[in-house]
Amino acid sequence: MSDMNAVSITHESDALKRTIIGLFPAAVAMVYPFLLQAFHVAVSPSGGSLPAVRIAGAAILLVLAFAVPLSGLVSAYWWTCAPQPSQQPSQSDLRARRLAYASIAAPPLFVFVGVACGYVLNLLALQLSDVAIWIAIWLAAGLYVWFGGDQLAPERGTHSTAAWQIAHGVSAALITCYVLFHLTNHLFGLAGPEIHAEIMKTGRAVYRAPLIEPVLVLLLLFQAASGVRLAWLWSSLRTDVYRIFQIGSGAYLAAFLLAHLNSGLIAARIVYKIESDWAWASGAPDGLIHGAWNIRLLPHYALGVFFILGHLASGLRGVMIAHNVKVSIANRAWSAGLTAAALISTAIICGLCGKRI
């Protein structure tokens, strides 16, 4: 009898430890705004140039801010691939895994909350901090994990995702031209805002045409919704690092698309009646680095570009394997795609921060 009690106590202790570990992504996400605020303070001297110590401190803070969504990706990998009591995860473990995926999207979600609070709270005449709302959201997410329970989650098969995968892939193919044009347009920001504006003007003649823009917006919304659906289904299965990255980047992109549409279409064009041009994107006149609010756009944009191209590389890898290309070749293509994504993301951010060639 005592042995059975000991086993029961050990099981409960292990379950409690796993639940506490599962709360880590929510705790890290709650710290995210404060890292950005601390960075802003570090790069905002009262006068004169920044001392080397403050520059080093600011760099560390910015690295930690970028580490928040990346730590979510690591957590998702751990919850998916780490040893567990059974092949099928418990409800609590599955919720922790999904919370980890959600935390990857912290940068675009924080932008979405900030922009939405800006016009919704003004409309309702409420005095609430977007940071307070942010913390409340992640506290609720933590409670969702805490009360998950140790009963096994229902088993799912991959067959239920086939139709969604096809629809998601078709939608992606239709909007890829727009996405690649949009990124190329931003790359030309390295040559100056004027060249960016000329290219954007040419593109907008097409994608803002009355018959095209509504279809494009619907496709983007469907891409986000179908991506969330697929991420929800696939997150319940044990899989490899390539699929984990695909799910995580998809979660980021779903939030990024919603944040971008909310900022550019609803807030800029409908609510505030301002032009979503280079000055708007780069946070002029303060800029992305020195603007107290704008600093949240830096990881939002940088990881957005990286995950867009990385997600496309993941999709290409899947297509290559489905067409009997050697897995080793497909994996190398995926790695090359991620390297290119990181370089392109860095170039675009340099342009947005004022660098010119």
C-alpha positions as MATLAB code, in Angstrom:
seq = 'MSDMNAVSITHESDALKRTIIGLFPAAVAMVYPFLLQAFHVAVSPSGGSLPAVRIAGAAILLVLAFAVPLSGLVSAYWWTCAPQPSQQPSQSDLRARRLAYASIAAPPLFVFVGVACGYVLNLLALQLSDVAIWIAIWLAAGLYVWFGGDQLAPERGTHSTAAWQIAHGVSAALITCYVLFHLTNHLFGLAGPEIHAEIMKTGRAVYRAPLIEPVLVLLLLFQAASGVRLAWLWSSLRTDVYRIFQIGSGAYLAAFLLAHLNSGLIAARIVYKIESDWAWASGAPDGLIHGAWNIRLLPHYALGVFFILGHLASGLRGVMIAHNVKVSIANRAWSAGLTAAALISTAIICGLCGKRI';
ca = [
       0.000    0.000    0.000;
       2.811    2.359    0.886;
       4.528    1.565   -2.452;
       1.355    2.497   -4.310;
       1.141    5.773   -2.378;
       4.780    6.510   -3.178;
       4.173    5.891   -6.882;
       1.081    8.094   -6.783;
       2.973   10.921   -5.067;
       5.840   10.626   -7.569;
       3.394   10.727  -10.483;
       1.683   13.820   -9.091;
       5.033   15.480   -8.465;
       6.206   14.795  -12.033;
       2.901   16.066  -13.427;
       3.223   19.258  -11.383;
       6.789   19.803  -12.606;
       5.711   19.348  -16.235;
       2.837   21.786  -15.738;
       5.164   24.413  -14.241;
       7.621   23.926  -17.128;
       4.676   24.329  -19.484;
       4.020   27.812  -18.087;
       7.498   29.005  -19.110;
       6.473   30.343  -22.582;
       3.668   32.420  -21.035;
       6.033   33.840  -18.405;
       8.631   34.732  -21.050;
       5.981   36.329  -23.284;
       4.860   38.531  -20.379;
       8.440   39.813  -20.024;
       8.675   40.676  -23.745;
       7.291   44.262  -23.567;
       9.620   45.109  -20.679;
      12.661   43.977  -22.655;
      11.660   46.324  -25.470;
      11.038   49.180  -23.023;
      14.420   48.602  -21.384;
      16.078   48.630  -24.807;
      14.412   51.960  -25.607;
      15.680   53.454  -22.349;
      19.189   52.163  -23.078;
      19.339   53.794  -26.535;
      17.730   57.079  -25.478;
      20.477   59.163  -23.835;
      19.747   62.537  -22.281;
      22.395   64.078  -24.522;
      25.530   63.240  -26.483;
      26.650   59.868  -27.789;
      25.978   56.514  -26.178;
      28.768   55.015  -24.048;
      29.989   51.545  -24.978;
      28.430   50.011  -21.863;
      24.949   51.218  -22.815;
      25.405   50.041  -26.394;
      26.400   46.581  -25.136;
      23.479   46.532  -22.698;
      21.052   47.598  -25.427;
      22.383   44.856  -27.730;
      21.879   42.218  -25.026;
      18.328   43.422  -24.373;
      17.485   43.281  -28.085;
      18.929   39.765  -28.356;
      16.799   38.714  -25.368;
      13.708   40.222  -27.029;
      14.394   38.160  -30.172;
      15.018   35.137  -27.958;
      11.425   35.247  -26.640;
       9.748   33.846  -29.790;
      12.731   31.611  -30.536;
      12.503   30.136  -27.029;
       8.898   29.282  -27.877;
      10.166   27.298  -30.849;
      12.630   25.453  -28.589;
       9.857   24.761  -26.065;
       7.604   23.422  -28.812;
      10.425   21.095  -29.899;
      10.948   19.904  -26.313;
       7.258   19.221  -25.707;
       6.978   17.381  -29.020;
      10.143   15.276  -28.918;
      10.994   14.900  -25.203;
      10.247   11.567  -23.502;
       6.771   11.419  -22.000;
       4.808    8.868  -19.954;
       2.903    7.641  -23.015;
       2.895    8.085  -26.774;
      -0.247   10.184  -26.520;
       0.244   13.449  -24.571;
      -1.908   14.392  -21.612;
      -4.285   17.326  -21.944;
      -1.905   19.455  -19.864;
       1.131   18.494  -21.980;
      -0.720   19.173  -25.228;
      -1.867   22.559  -23.970;
       1.708   23.357  -22.950;
       2.891   22.393  -26.436;
       0.311   24.648  -28.067;
       1.122   27.477  -25.678;
       4.763   27.175  -26.765;
       3.702   27.509  -30.412;
       1.541   30.531  -29.550;
       4.456   32.240  -27.775;
       6.457   32.131  -31.022;
       3.954   34.692  -32.327;
       4.593   37.131  -29.434;
       6.036   39.959  -31.640;
       3.098   40.250  -34.096;
       0.572   39.629  -31.318;
       2.073   42.482  -29.289;
       1.851   44.769  -32.322;
      -1.756   43.686  -32.886;
      -2.671   44.372  -29.255;
      -0.942   47.764  -29.342;
      -2.621   48.924  -32.554;
      -6.055   47.564  -31.623;
      -5.867   49.140  -28.165;
      -4.942   52.429  -29.789;
      -8.227   52.851  -31.613;
     -10.607   50.576  -29.679;
      -9.827   52.017  -26.237;
      -9.981   55.565  -27.616;
     -13.365   54.790  -29.136;
     -14.607   53.421  -25.801;
     -12.892   56.215  -23.815;
     -11.101   53.654  -21.628;
      -7.740   54.259  -19.957;
      -5.995   50.894  -20.117;
      -2.380   50.058  -20.907;
      -1.753   47.701  -23.783;
       0.935   46.080  -21.609;
      -1.663   45.375  -18.899;
      -3.923   43.767  -21.498;
      -0.946   41.813  -22.818;
      -0.135   40.406  -19.378;
      -3.802   39.505  -18.815;
      -3.849   37.554  -22.103;
      -0.830   35.462  -21.148;
      -2.066   34.932  -17.601;
      -5.241   33.486  -19.122;
      -3.108   31.304  -21.418;
      -1.154   30.081  -18.401;
      -4.363   29.177  -16.593;
      -5.462   27.265  -19.691;
      -2.369   25.076  -19.318;
      -2.595   24.831  -15.517;
      -6.102   23.368  -15.610;
      -5.380   20.980  -18.489;
      -5.486   17.822  -16.403;
      -3.500   14.605  -16.764;
      -6.035   12.624  -18.788;
      -4.808   11.638  -22.263;
      -5.658   13.953  -25.138;
      -7.867   12.427  -27.875;
      -5.830   10.745  -30.603;
      -5.858   12.297  -34.066;
      -4.637   11.049  -37.420;
      -3.000   12.970  -40.252;
      -5.816   12.050  -42.660;
      -7.990   14.819  -41.186;
      -5.542   17.474  -42.421;
      -5.358   16.467  -46.088;
      -8.137   18.752  -47.362;
      -6.858   21.652  -45.266;
      -3.313   21.140  -46.567;
      -4.474   21.239  -50.173;
      -6.567   24.369  -49.633;
      -3.759   26.020  -47.687;
      -1.253   25.187  -50.417;
      -3.484   26.505  -53.207;
      -4.088   29.718  -51.288;
      -0.333   30.072  -50.646;
       0.413   29.636  -54.357;
      -2.060   32.396  -55.233;
      -0.614   34.946  -52.790;
       3.088   34.066  -53.171;
       3.540   36.499  -56.067;
       2.149   39.326  -53.933;
       4.331   38.360  -50.943;
       7.524   38.117  -53.019;
       6.784   41.457  -54.688;
       6.139   43.037  -51.295;
       9.448   41.786  -49.899;
      11.366   42.807  -53.028;
       9.789   46.239  -52.749;
      11.092   46.540  -49.187;
      14.553   45.394  -50.269;
      14.690   48.386  -52.593;
      14.328   50.539  -49.492;
      18.096   50.088  -49.186;
      18.353   52.293  -52.286;
      16.092   54.956  -50.747;
      12.446   55.675  -49.931;
      11.893   57.292  -53.328;
      12.721   54.127  -55.268;
      10.619   52.094  -52.816;
       7.710   54.476  -53.392;
       7.941   54.210  -57.182;
       7.948   50.408  -57.127;
       5.102   50.372  -54.586;
       3.061   52.732  -56.767;
       3.403   50.338  -59.701;
       2.444   47.348  -57.568;
      -0.528   49.061  -55.973;
      -2.000   49.734  -59.401;
      -2.477   45.963  -59.510;
      -3.068   44.677  -55.975;
      -5.205   47.644  -54.898;
      -7.426   47.412  -57.963;
     -11.124   47.246  -56.920;
     -11.566   43.711  -58.236;
      -8.281   42.347  -56.864;
      -7.837   43.837  -53.388;
     -10.934   42.238  -51.761;
      -9.938   38.831  -53.160;
      -6.378   39.303  -51.918;
      -7.569   40.252  -48.424;
      -9.869   37.207  -48.300;
      -7.022   34.955  -49.429;
      -4.738   36.363  -46.722;
      -7.415   35.845  -44.078;
      -8.041   32.293  -45.304;
      -4.310   31.634  -45.272;
      -4.143   32.714  -41.630;
      -7.253   30.755  -40.617;
      -6.269   27.560  -42.441;
      -2.723   27.875  -41.056;
      -4.072   28.051  -37.493;
      -6.302   25.051  -38.191;
      -3.386   23.000  -39.514;
      -1.126   24.085  -36.644;
      -3.805   23.046  -34.150;
      -4.169   19.600  -35.734;
      -0.472   18.913  -36.315;
       0.558   20.154  -32.869;
      -1.165   17.137  -31.313;
       1.197   14.702  -33.076;
       4.786   13.663  -32.454;
       6.816   14.848  -35.443;
      10.294   15.969  -36.548;
      12.141   19.283  -36.359;
      11.137   20.238  -39.917;
       7.435   19.952  -39.190;
       7.871   21.696  -35.829;
       9.502   24.650  -37.599;
       6.732   24.647  -40.197;
       4.046   24.703  -37.499;
       5.857   27.390  -35.490;
       6.519   29.627  -38.486;
       2.902   29.146  -39.551;
       1.673   30.250  -36.121;
       3.864   33.362  -36.387;
       2.628   34.142  -39.900;
      -1.037   33.797  -38.953;
      -0.546   36.412  -36.231;
       1.658   38.510  -38.550;
      -0.982   38.599  -41.299;
      -3.696   39.651  -38.832;
      -1.445   42.315  -37.296;
      -0.378   43.622  -40.706;
      -3.937   43.792  -42.034;
      -5.088   45.426  -38.813;
      -2.308   48.033  -38.968;
      -2.267   48.769  -42.692;
      -5.906   48.317  -43.688;
      -8.023   49.054  -40.613;
      -5.925   51.434  -38.509;
      -4.022   53.358  -41.201;
      -6.520   53.514  -44.061;
      -9.899   53.327  -42.316;
      -9.458   54.735  -38.797;
      -6.638   57.293  -39.018;
      -6.769   58.038  -42.790;
      -2.987   57.984  -43.212;
      -0.854   56.646  -46.042;
       0.834   53.315  -45.345;
       4.057   54.353  -47.076;
       7.770   54.088  -46.231;
       7.535   56.713  -43.481;
       4.682   54.763  -41.883;
       6.513   51.425  -42.136;
       9.809   52.804  -40.812;
       8.189   54.670  -37.893;
       9.236   58.150  -39.030;
      10.283   60.537  -37.635;
      11.547   58.633  -34.562;
      12.445   55.450  -36.430;
      12.271   51.826  -35.357;
      15.228   52.006  -32.974;
      14.497   55.213  -31.068;
      10.692   55.241  -31.092;
       9.251   54.134  -27.757;
       6.293   52.462  -29.476;
       8.065   51.681  -32.756;
      10.685   49.386  -31.245;
       8.080   46.612  -31.136;
       8.071   46.722  -34.944;
      11.735   45.691  -35.200;
      11.391   42.020  -34.149;
       7.900   41.992  -35.677;
       9.264   42.839  -39.142;
      12.559   40.958  -38.890;
      11.084   37.651  -37.798;
       8.092   38.191  -40.087;
      10.310   38.235  -43.184;
      12.393   35.324  -41.883;
       9.396   33.144  -41.087;
       7.597   33.985  -44.346;
      10.522   32.778  -46.426;
      11.321   29.961  -43.998;
       7.727   28.743  -44.175;
       7.896   28.752  -47.968;
      11.139   26.754  -47.742;
       9.364   24.240  -45.484;
       6.525   23.923  -47.977;
       9.009   23.476  -50.832;
      10.786   20.735  -48.870;
       7.484   18.879  -48.480;
       6.724   19.194  -52.191;
      10.207   17.968  -53.119;
       9.897   14.878  -50.908;
       6.388   14.186  -52.246;
       7.911   14.175  -55.770;
      10.538   11.602  -54.793;
      13.462   13.986  -54.412;
      16.041   12.575  -51.994;
      15.348   13.655  -48.417;
      18.969   14.763  -47.988;
      18.671   17.103  -50.993;
      15.332   18.466  -49.756;
      16.846   19.082  -46.324;
      19.784   20.981  -47.857;
      17.357   23.076  -49.890;
      15.455   23.840  -46.668;
      18.649   24.884  -44.876;
      19.651   27.096  -47.806;
      16.187   28.645  -47.766;
      16.487   29.514  -44.068;
      19.937   31.027  -44.632;
      18.603   33.158  -47.487;
      15.620   34.134  -45.332;
      17.907   35.376  -42.550;
      20.024   37.413  -44.999;
      17.008   38.981  -46.731;
      15.395   39.784  -43.386;
      18.589   41.497  -42.201;
      18.820   43.528  -45.421;
      15.209   44.718  -45.180;
      15.593   45.704  -41.530;
      18.777   47.618  -42.338;
      16.838   49.555  -44.968;
      13.973   50.300  -42.578;
      16.500   51.523  -39.971;
      18.038   54.007  -42.421;
      20.936   52.150  -44.042;
      21.483   52.895  -47.745;
      23.574   51.408  -50.551;
];
